[in-house]
Amino acid sequence: MIVDTLIEKIVETQNPTCVGLDTSFDYLPEEMQHVSGAEGMAEAVFAFNKKIIDAVYDIVPAVKVQIAYYEVLGSFGLSCFAKTCRYARERGLVVIADAKRNDIGATAAQYAKAFLGEENCCDLLTVNGYLGTDGISPFIEECEKNDRGIFVLVKTSNPSSGELQNLRLQDGRTVYECMGDMVSEWGKDSCGKYGYSRVGAVVGATYPEEAKILRARLPHTFFLIPGYGAQGGNAEMLKNCFLRGGMGGIVNNSRGILCAYRTRGGTYDGAARAAALQMRADLRSVLGEICAN
């Protein structure tokens, strides 16, 4: 199962890090920006992504590709998105498509096929579960057909997430606890050999107390953890997202790796590798050796 594969790659690399290829054209070195039009921009972004992937594929288990940075370049950008996902897979990385799709019925089924279908090159997809089961079932069906997985938004890392997610329901649970319980229910029949289901949760590093509650509540749910680095999260804050042995989650870092050359100097790909290694060391200082249970 795909989550088992991800876990095995995390253990192999001793690195629960996901490199976020949220590649804004502005992140590229100045010498790569001397292009014109959306096609030239998309080609430059793909060239940048390839070198980042080549620099980190042997020290990280996965990449997360945020589709908004590609959609902005129209059809050329979407082609760049697909080529980036395909190349990352060719290099042996697990590919998470960060698209946060959300709809119901036939429309949700089309989204599911677009990202998780047999012919597509994404292993996992972020989705928004706030339309309820009608909006999640089509994604789960596609996951079961093609050995894919999803990460459902539960407690997000943005500052205003509590405006909705921390509200209390009549039964005393918060909205994020309710969503976590739904994620657990949606995934209960799909646990792999390490005890985690193919229905994961997005849980931000910037809210350690909420993460602690969710980690205790969702022992069989694998977490995608945004918020490290540029958003203010650090290794100490995110340790609550993990279980014993450093298991149960993968931490995303985008700008901190893509733009590392701006503070470290040197080549952008060399700086990205150095930043990824530093992040691994930072996480290991808190989590220790990572062992599959």
C-alpha positions in Angstrom: 0.0 0.0 0.0 1.2 3.5 -0.8 1.4 4.7 2.8 3.5 1.6 3.6 5.8 2.6 0.8 6.0 6.1 2.1 6.8 4.8 5.6 9.5 2.5 4.3 11.2 5.4 2.4 11.1 7.5 5.5 12.8 4.8 7.5 15.3 4.2 4.7 16.3 7.9 4.5 15.8 8.5 8.3 14.0 11.6 7.2 10.3 12.4 7.6 10.7 15.4 5.3 8.6 16.3 2.2 10.1 18.8 -0.1 7.4 21.2 -1.3 7.7 22.1 -4.9 5.5 25.1 -4.5 7.7 26.7 -7.2 6.8 30.3 -7.8 8.6 31.7 -10.9 9.9 34.4 -8.5 11.9 31.8 -6.6 14.1 31.0 -9.5 17.6 32.5 -9.7 17.7 35.7 -11.7 19.6 34.1 -14.6 16.8 31.6 -15.1 14.1 34.4 -15.3 15.2 35.8 -18.7 12.4 34.1 -20.5 9.2 35.4 -22.1 5.6 34.2 -21.9 3.9 31.5 -19.9 5.6 28.7 -22.0 9.1 30.0 -21.3 8.3 30.5 -17.6 6.9 26.9 -17.3 10.0 25.5 -19.0 12.2 27.4 -16.6 10.2 26.2 -13.6 10.5 22.6 -14.8 14.3 22.9 -15.3 14.5 24.3 -11.7 12.4 21.5 -10.3 14.4 18.8 -12.0 17.7 20.0 -10.4 16.0 20.3 -7.0 14.7 16.7 -7.4 18.1 15.5 -8.5 19.7 17.2 -5.4 17.4 15.6 -2.8 15.9 12.4 -4.2 18.4 10.2 -2.2 17.9 12.0 1.2 14.1 12.6 1.3 11.2 10.2 0.7 8.7 12.5 -1.0 7.8 15.7 -2.7 4.6 17.8 -2.5 3.7 19.7 -5.6 1.3 22.6 -5.0 -0.8 22.9 -8.2 -1.6 26.6 -7.8 1.9 27.6 -8.7 1.4 25.8 -12.0 -2.2 26.7 -12.8 -1.1 30.3 -12.8 0.8 29.6 -16.0 -2.2 28.1 -17.8 -1.9 25.0 -19.9 1.9 25.2 -20.0 1.9 25.3 -16.2 -0.3 22.2 -16.0 2.0 20.4 -18.3 4.9 21.5 -16.1 3.0 20.1 -13.1 2.5 16.7 -14.7 6.2 16.6 -15.9 7.4 17.5 -12.4 5.3 14.8 -10.8 6.4 12.2 -13.4 10.1 13.1 -13.0 9.9 12.9 -9.2 8.4 9.4 -9.5 11.0 8.3 -11.9 13.6 9.3 -9.3 11.9 7.1 -6.8 10.1 9.7 -4.8 6.5 9.5 -3.4 4.5 12.3 -5.0 1.9 14.3 -3.1 -0.3 16.5 -5.2 -1.4 19.5 -3.1 -4.6 20.6 -4.7 -7.1 20.5 -1.9 -9.9 19.4 -4.1 -13.5 19.3 -2.8 -16.8 18.6 -4.5 -19.5 16.0 -4.4 -20.8 13.1 -6.6 -19.8 13.0 -10.2 -17.7 16.1 -10.0 -15.6 14.7 -7.1 -15.2 11.5 -9.1 -13.7 13.5 -12.0 -11.3 15.3 -9.6 -10.4 11.9 -8.2 -9.6 10.4 -11.6 -7.7 13.5 -12.6 -5.2 13.2 -9.8 -5.5 9.6 -8.6 -6.4 7.7 -11.7 -4.3 4.8 -13.1 -2.8 7.0 -15.8 -1.8 9.8 -13.5 1.4 10.3 -11.7 0.4 11.4 -8.2 0.5 9.0 -5.3 -1.4 11.0 -2.7 -3.7 14.1 -2.9 -4.8 16.7 -0.4 -8.5 17.1 -0.2 -11.0 19.2 1.7 -13.5 17.1 3.7 -15.9 19.9 4.8 -18.6 18.8 2.3 -18.8 15.5 4.3 -18.8 11.9 3.1 -20.3 12.8 -0.3 -17.2 14.7 -1.1 -14.7 12.1 0.1 -16.2 8.7 -1.0 -15.2 9.2 -4.7 -11.6 9.9 -3.8 -11.5 6.8 -1.5 -12.9 4.7 -4.3 -10.2 5.8 -6.7 -7.6 5.3 -4.0 -8.7 1.7 -3.6 -8.6 1.0 -7.3 -5.2 2.3 -7.9 -3.3 2.1 -4.6 -3.4 5.8 -3.9 -4.0 7.9 -0.8 -5.4 11.2 0.4 -4.7 13.7 3.1 -7.8 15.4 4.4 -7.6 18.9 5.9 -8.2 18.6 9.7 -6.3 21.3 11.6 -4.5 23.6 9.1 -1.4 25.7 9.9 -2.8 29.2 8.8 -3.3 31.8 11.5 -7.1 32.1 11.0 -7.8 28.3 11.0 -9.3 28.5 14.5 -12.1 30.8 13.3 -13.9 27.6 12.2 -11.8 24.6 13.2 -11.7 25.4 16.9 -15.4 26.1 17.4 -17.1 23.7 19.7 -20.0 21.5 18.7 -23.0 20.6 20.9 -21.3 17.3 21.9 -18.3 19.2 23.2 -15.9 18.3 20.4 -14.2 21.0 18.4 -14.8 21.1 14.6 -11.2 19.9 14.0 -11.8 16.9 16.4 -15.0 16.1 14.6 -13.2 16.2 11.2 -10.4 14.0 12.7 -12.9 11.5 13.8 -14.5 11.4 10.3 -11.0 10.9 8.8 -10.5 8.0 11.2 -13.8 6.5 10.2 -13.2 6.9 6.4 -9.9 5.1 6.7 -10.7 2.4 9.2 -10.9 -0.4 6.6 -7.7 0.5 4.8 -4.9 0.1 7.3 -1.6 -1.3 5.9 1.0 -3.5 7.5 2.3 -0.6 9.7 -1.1 0.2 11.0 -1.8 3.4 9.1 -4.7 3.9 6.7 -4.7 5.4 3.2 -6.9 8.3 4.5 -4.4 10.7 6.2 -4.8 14.1 7.8 -3.3 17.5 7.3 -2.3 18.8 10.8 -0.3 22.0 11.1 3.0 22.2 13.0 2.0 25.6 14.2 -0.6 24.3 16.6 1.2 21.8 18.9 -1.6 21.5 21.5 -4.2 20.7 18.9 -1.7 18.3 17.3 -1.3 16.5 20.6 -5.0 16.0 20.9 -5.3 14.7 17.3 -2.3 12.4 17.6 -3.9 10.7 20.6 -7.3 10.6 18.9 -6.0 9.2 15.6 -3.4 6.5 16.2 -4.0 4.9 12.7 -3.9 8.1 10.7 -0.8 9.3 9.0 -0.2 13.1 9.1 0.9 15.5 6.5 2.4 18.4 8.5 2.7 21.8 7.0 4.0 25.0 8.8 7.6 24.1 9.4 10.1 26.9 8.6 8.7 29.9 6.9 5.3 29.6 8.6 6.9 29.5 12.0 6.9 25.9 13.0 10.0 24.2 14.4 11.0 20.6 15.3 10.0 21.0 18.9 6.6 22.3 18.0 5.8 19.4 15.6 6.9 16.5 17.8 3.3 16.1 19.0 2.4 15.0 15.5 4.4 11.8 15.9 4.1 8.6 17.7 6.8 6.5 19.3 9.7 5.7 17.0 9.2 8.9 15.0 6.3 7.4 13.2 3.1 8.8 11.9 3.8 11.8 9.9 5.8 13.7 7.2 6.8 17.3 7.5 6.6 19.7 4.5 9.1 22.4 3.8 8.8 24.5 0.6 10.4 27.9 0.6 13.0 27.0 3.2 14.5 24.5 0.7 13.6 26.0 -2.7 15.0 29.5 -1.7 17.8 28.3 0.5 20.4 29.6 -2.0 19.4 33.2 -1.2 20.7 32.9 2.4 23.3 30.1 2.0 24.8 31.2 -1.3 26.2 28.7 -3.8 24.1 26.9 -6.4 20.3 26.7 -5.8 20.4 22.9 -5.9 23.4 22.6 -3.7 21.8 24.9 -1.1 18.6 23.0 -1.3 20.4 19.7 -0.5 22.2 21.4 2.4 18.9 22.8 3.7 17.2 19.4 3.4 20.0 17.7 5.4 19.9 20.4 8.1 16.1 19.9 8.4 16.7 16.1 8.7 19.2 16.7 11.5 16.8 19.1 13.2 13.9 16.6 13.1 16.1 13.8 14.3 17.3 15.9 17.3 13.7 15.8 18.5 12.3 12.5 17.1 15.4 10.3 17.4 15.9 7.2 15.2 12.9 6.5 13.1 11.6 2.9 13.3 8.7 1.3 11.6 6.5 -0.4 14.3 
